[in-house]
């Protein structure tokens, strides 16, 4: 099963852009994920289990490095084969 997560990060620090960019750069380092970054959110798509594992790891790292930060996420699960048949 595939998942698409639309994720926004709000670090509760004065210099908020570097932590956001750092998080996005780390996500982009995973070749098994498809990443699409917009002005207010980043869409992460891939295998459900792998996406959840990576997001958990990278969100925890952000909290450890930045301190307080808010993540807002929307999750959409789908079967890639079913999506292709519907098109």
N, CA and C of each residue as an Amber inpcrd file, in Angstrom:
protein
   261
   0.8480000  -1.1810000   0.0000000   0.0000000   0.0000000   0.0000000
   0.8910000   1.2400000   0.0000000   0.4350000   2.2380000  -0.6970000
   1.1400000   3.5170000  -0.7900000   0.4600000   4.5480000   0.1180000
   1.2140000   5.5770000   0.4760000   0.6550000   6.6760000   1.2590000
   1.2360000   7.9850000   0.7350000   0.4190000   9.0110000   0.7950000
   0.8780000  10.3670000   0.5040000   0.6160000  11.1720000   1.7590000
   1.6740000  11.8140000   2.2670000   1.5620000  12.6280000   3.4670000
   1.8780000  14.0670000   3.0880000   0.9440000  14.9630000   3.3630000
   1.1950000  16.3930000   3.1850000   1.5760000  16.9280000   4.5560000
   2.7860000  17.4750000   4.6480000   3.3700000  17.7940000   5.9400000
   3.8480000  19.2350000   5.9750000   3.5070000  19.9350000   7.0500000
   4.0090000  21.2850000   7.2950000   4.7200000  21.2920000   8.6350000
   5.8320000  22.0210000   8.6940000   6.6370000  22.1130000   9.9120000
   6.6800000  23.5590000  10.3720000   6.4020000  23.7750000  11.6440000
   6.4370000  25.1040000  12.2530000   7.3620000  25.0620000  13.4720000
   8.6740000  25.3060000  13.2770000   9.5850000  25.3310000  14.4190000
   9.2930000  26.5640000  15.2810000   9.2400000  26.3860000  16.5670000
   8.9400000  27.4940000  17.4780000  10.2490000  28.1650000  17.9100000
  10.9670000  28.6860000  16.9090000  12.2320000  29.3930000  17.1130000
  12.2350000  30.6240000  16.2180000  13.0570000  31.6090000  16.5570000
  13.1280000  32.8350000  15.7580000  13.6360000  32.5710000  14.3440000
  14.6880000  31.7910000  14.2380000  15.2530000  31.4440000  12.9260000
  14.6050000  30.1340000  12.4560000  13.4220000  30.2210000  11.8670000
  12.6460000  29.0280000  11.5480000  12.9610000  28.4280000  10.1800000
  13.5180000  29.1820000   9.2470000  13.7690000  28.6590000   7.9000000
  14.8430000  27.5570000   7.8910000  15.9920000  27.7220000   8.5620000
  16.9970000  26.6510000   8.5260000  16.4880000  25.2830000   9.0020000
  15.7210000  25.1760000  10.0970000  15.2270000  23.8460000  10.4860000
  14.2800000  23.2370000   9.4500000  13.4600000  24.0880000   8.8250000
  12.5470000  23.5840000   7.7950000  13.3490000  23.0720000   6.6040000
  14.3130000  23.8540000   6.1390000  15.1260000  23.4390000   4.9960000
  15.9220000  22.1860000   5.3050000  16.4440000  22.1000000   6.5220000
  17.1920000  20.9230000   6.9470000  16.3070000  19.6760000   6.8970000
  15.0750000  19.7870000   7.3890000  14.1380000  18.6690000   7.3790000
  13.8310000  18.2370000   5.9400000  13.5570000  19.1940000   5.0690000
  13.2560000  18.8900000   3.6640000  14.4660000  18.2500000   2.9860000
  15.6550000  18.7770000   3.2370000  16.8730000  18.2090000   2.6510000
  17.0710000  16.7600000   3.0850000  16.8160000  16.4770000   4.3490000
  16.9520000  15.1000000   4.8360000  15.9400000  14.1860000   4.1530000
  14.6890000  14.6470000   3.9990000  13.6900000  13.8250000   3.3100000
  14.1150000  13.5430000   1.8770000  14.6700000  14.5470000   1.2100000
  15.1090000  14.3770000  -0.1680000  16.2730000  13.3970000  -0.3140000
  16.9580000  13.0700000   0.7650000  18.0770000  12.1390000   0.6940000
  17.6200000  10.6790000   0.5850000  16.3370000  10.4190000   0.8220000
  15.8070000   9.0550000   0.7520000  15.2980000   8.7910000  -0.6630000
  16.0090000   7.9100000  -1.3790000  15.6420000   7.6320000  -2.7700000
  14.3180000   6.8820000  -2.8950000  13.8920000   6.2120000  -1.8330000
  12.6470000   5.4430000  -1.8900000  11.3980000   6.3170000  -1.7120000
  11.5860000   7.6020000  -1.4310000  10.4670000   8.5220000  -1.2680000
  10.3530000   9.4400000  -2.4760000   9.1380000   9.8210000  -2.7810000
   8.8970000  10.8670000  -3.7710000   8.5270000  12.1270000  -2.9870000
   9.2530000  13.2250000  -3.2140000   9.0790000  14.4530000  -2.4460000
   8.6790000  15.5800000  -3.3800000   7.6300000  16.3060000  -3.0130000
   7.1890000  17.4860000  -3.7560000   7.0010000  18.6130000  -2.7440000
   7.8540000  19.6220000  -2.8160000   7.8020000  20.7220000  -1.8530000
   7.1130000  21.9310000  -2.4700000   6.1310000  22.4590000  -1.7530000
   5.4130000  23.6680000  -2.1400000   5.7840000  24.7790000  -1.1520000
   5.1580000  25.9190000  -1.2660000   5.5170000  27.0430000  -0.3930000
   5.1230000  26.8270000   1.0680000   4.0790000  26.0490000   1.3350000
   3.6290000  25.8840000   2.7210000   3.6380000  24.4420000   3.2180000
   3.9620000  23.4920000   2.3400000   3.9620000  22.0950000   2.7670000
   4.8370000  21.2600000   1.8440000   5.0920000  20.0530000   2.2880000
   5.8500000  19.0810000   1.5000000   5.0310000  17.8080000   1.4260000
   4.9110000  17.2620000   0.2160000   4.2010000  15.9980000   0.0160000
   5.2190000  14.8830000  -0.0850000   5.0230000  13.8720000   0.7300000
   5.9070000  12.7110000   0.7730000   5.0810000  11.5070000   0.3460000
   5.5350000  10.8050000  -0.6840000   4.8080000   9.6490000  -1.2000000
   5.7390000   8.4500000  -1.2670000   5.1890000   7.2860000  -0.9330000
   5.9720000   6.0550000  -1.0160000   5.2480000   4.9200000  -0.3260000
   5.9710000   3.8310000  -0.1360000   5.4380000   2.6760000   0.5750000
   5.0320000   3.0860000   1.9910000   3.8380000   2.7090000   2.3890000
   3.2570000   3.1460000   3.6610000   4.2080000   2.9150000   4.8400000
   4.6850000   1.6870000   4.9700000   5.5380000   1.3500000   6.1150000
   6.8340000   2.1460000   6.0910000   7.4500000   2.2860000   4.9220000
   8.7230000   2.9970000   4.8070000   8.5410000   4.4820000   5.0940000
   7.4760000   5.0860000   4.5490000   7.2100000   6.5130000   4.7920000
   7.0310000   6.7700000   6.2770000   6.2440000   5.9350000   6.9360000
   5.9900000   6.1390000   8.3580000   7.2770000   5.9660000   9.1750000
   8.1030000   5.0040000   8.8100000   9.3750000   4.7760000   9.5050000
  10.2930000   5.9970000   9.3420000  10.4270000   6.4830000   8.1260000
  11.3120000   7.6170000   7.8510000  10.7890000   8.8900000   8.5020000
   9.4890000   9.1540000   8.3760000   8.9390000  10.3620000   8.9930000
   9.1090000  10.3430000  10.5050000   8.8710000   9.1990000  11.1220000
   9.0630000   9.0870000  12.5680000  10.4880000   9.4170000  12.9690000
  11.4340000   8.8600000  12.2410000  12.8570000   9.0950000  12.5200000
  13.2240000  10.5600000  12.3330000  12.8100000  11.1530000  11.2180000
  13.2030000  12.5280000  10.9040000  12.4450000  13.5590000  11.7390000
  11.2060000  13.2770000  12.0930000  10.4700000  14.1840000  12.9750000
  11.1080000  14.1760000  14.3670000  11.4680000  12.9930000  14.8570000
  12.1320000  12.9160000  16.1570000  13.4500000  13.6830000  16.1290000
  14.2130000  13.5260000  15.0600000  15.4800000  14.2570000  14.9450000
  15.2510000  15.7630000  14.9750000  14.2220000  16.2300000  14.2880000
  13.9050000  17.6620000  14.2920000  13.5730000  18.1290000  15.7010000
  12.7560000  17.3760000  16.4140000  12.4120000  17.7570000  17.7860000
  13.6490000  17.7790000  18.6720000  14.5370000  16.8250000  18.4910000
  15.7570000  16.7830000  19.3050000  16.6810000  17.9570000  18.9850000
  16.7820000  18.3320000  17.7250000  17.6980000  19.3960000  17.3200000
  17.1340000  20.7920000  17.5200000  15.8270000  20.9610000  17.3060000
  15.2130000  22.2850000  17.3230000  14.5590000  22.5980000  18.6610000
  14.1020000  21.5780000  19.3270000  13.2890000  21.7990000  20.5260000
  11.8280000  21.7560000  20.1130000  11.0790000  22.7190000  20.5490000
   9.6530000  22.7020000  20.2320000   9.4130000  23.0330000  18.7650000
   8.6050000  22.1850000  18.1460000   8.2230000  22.3650000  16.7500000
   6.8850000  21.6680000  16.5340000   6.0780000  22.2410000  15.6850000
   4.7600000  21.6880000  15.3780000   4.8130000  21.0710000  13.9850000
   4.3380000  19.8430000  13.8680000   4.1420000  19.1930000  12.5730000
   2.6380000  19.0700000  12.3500000   2.1770000  19.4750000  11.1860000
   0.7850000  19.3030000  10.7910000   0.7990000  18.3910000   9.5800000
   0.0230000  17.3110000   9.6290000   0.0720000  16.3270000   8.5480000
  -1.3150000  15.8630000   8.1370000  -1.4270000  15.5480000   6.8490000
  -2.6090000  14.8940000   6.2820000  -2.1270000  13.6230000   5.6080000
  -2.8320000  12.5200000   5.8140000  -2.4330000  11.2230000   5.2800000
  -3.4990000  10.7080000   4.3210000  -3.0550000  10.2450000   3.1550000
  -3.9550000   9.6310000   2.1880000  -3.3470000   8.3020000   1.7740000
  -4.0250000   7.2060000   2.0970000  -3.5410000   5.8950000   1.6730000
  -4.1670000   5.5390000   0.3340000  -3.4210000   4.8130000  -0.4880000
  -3.9560000   4.3790000  -1.7760000  -3.1530000   3.2070000  -2.2930000
  -3.7590000   2.4720000  -3.1750000  -3.1130000   1.3610000  -3.8540000
  -2.6830000   1.8810000  -5.2140000  -1.3910000   1.8970000  -5.4870000
  -0.8640000   2.4630000  -6.7350000  -1.4640000   1.7810000  -7.9550000
  -1.6380000   0.4730000  -7.9140000  -2.2130000  -0.2380000  -9.0590000
  -3.6620000   0.1600000  -9.2830000  -4.4270000   0.3070000  -8.2230000
  -5.8250000   0.7140000  -8.3350000  -5.9270000   2.1150000  -8.9030000
  -5.0280000   3.0280000  -8.5010000  -5.0340000   4.4000000  -8.9900000
  -4.8090000   4.4330000 -10.4990000  -3.9000000   3.5730000 -10.9890000
  -3.6180000   3.5330000 -12.4250000  -4.8100000   3.0280000 -13.2090000
  -5.5540000   2.0610000 -12.6450000  -6.7190000   1.5160000 -13.3320000
  -7.8340000   2.5470000 -13.4390000  -7.9250000   3.4420000 -12.4450000
  -8.9850000   4.4530000 -12.4210000  -8.7200000   5.5600000 -13.4250000
  -7.4650000   5.7550000 -13.8020000  -7.0940000   6.8690000 -14.6950000
  -7.5230000   6.6420000 -16.1140000
